[in-house]
């Protein structure tokens, strides 16, 4: 079985992606949805982040902090959630 090649991004790049995602959630035709599938987000600080409807499939989320984040409708299929902090995270309609 072949291992999935993960994309790498910085915390700053992620912040820019999430700004565009927030615009997309709030308006029609502005911003763009965040697609973070197959991304290495190990140890990232996502406390309080709005990640509604984000594609996080096959993403490495080990040791990431999602405290009080909103993952409503997010796709977590195949994501590695080992030691991920999900305290207070909203997981309504999340795909796993």
N, C-alpha and C positions, 0 to 999 in steps of 0.2 A: 504494500500500500504506500502511495506517495504522500509525503508530508505536504501540508498546505504552506505555500510561501507567504509570509506575512509582510504587509506594508509597514513601514516605520514612519512615524510623524513625531513632531515635537509637541510639547504642551502648548506652545504658542500657536502652532499650526492648527491644533485641535480647537483652540479658542476661536480662531477665525472661522473654522468650519461651523462651529456651534452658533456663531453670530448669524451666519447665512441661514442656518437651519431655523433659528428663531424668527427671522424675517419670513421665511417660507411658511411657518406655522401660523403667523399672524396675518399675512396678506396673500392675495391671489396674484401670482405672476412676479413676485419679488423673492429674492433669496433662492436657496435651493436646498432640497432635503439632504441631510447628512447620511452618507453611505460609508460606514466604517467597517464593512465586512472584511474579514481577513486582515485586520490591523493589529499591530502589537501595541496594546495599551497597558502593559504590565506596570503596576505601581502608579498609574496616573491618578491625579487628584480631580475627581469629578463630583465633589461634594456640592449638593444643591443644584446640580446641572439639570437643565430641561432637555431631556433626551427622548421626548415623546416621538414615537414612530421612527426612531433611528434603527437602521440595519446594523446590528452588531454580530451577525452570524459569523461563526468560526473566528471570532476575535479573541485574542489572548488578554483576558482581564485579570490575571492573577495579581493579587495584592493591590488591586485598584480600590479606591475609596469612593463609593456611591452614596455615602451618608446623605439622607434627605433629598436624593435626586428623584426626578420624575421619569420613569421608564415606561409610562403608559403606552401600550401598543408597540413596544420595541420588539425587534426580532433578535432573540438570544440563542437561536438554534445552533448547536455545536460550539458555543462559546465556552472558553475555559474560565470558570468562576472560582477556581481554587483560591482560598483565603481572601476572597473579595468581600469587602465590607458593604453590606446591603442594609445596614441599620436605618430604619425610617424611610427606605426607598419605596416609592409607589410602583408596583408591578402589575397593575390592572391590565388585563388583556395582552400580557406579554407572551410571546411565542418562545417556548423552550424545547 
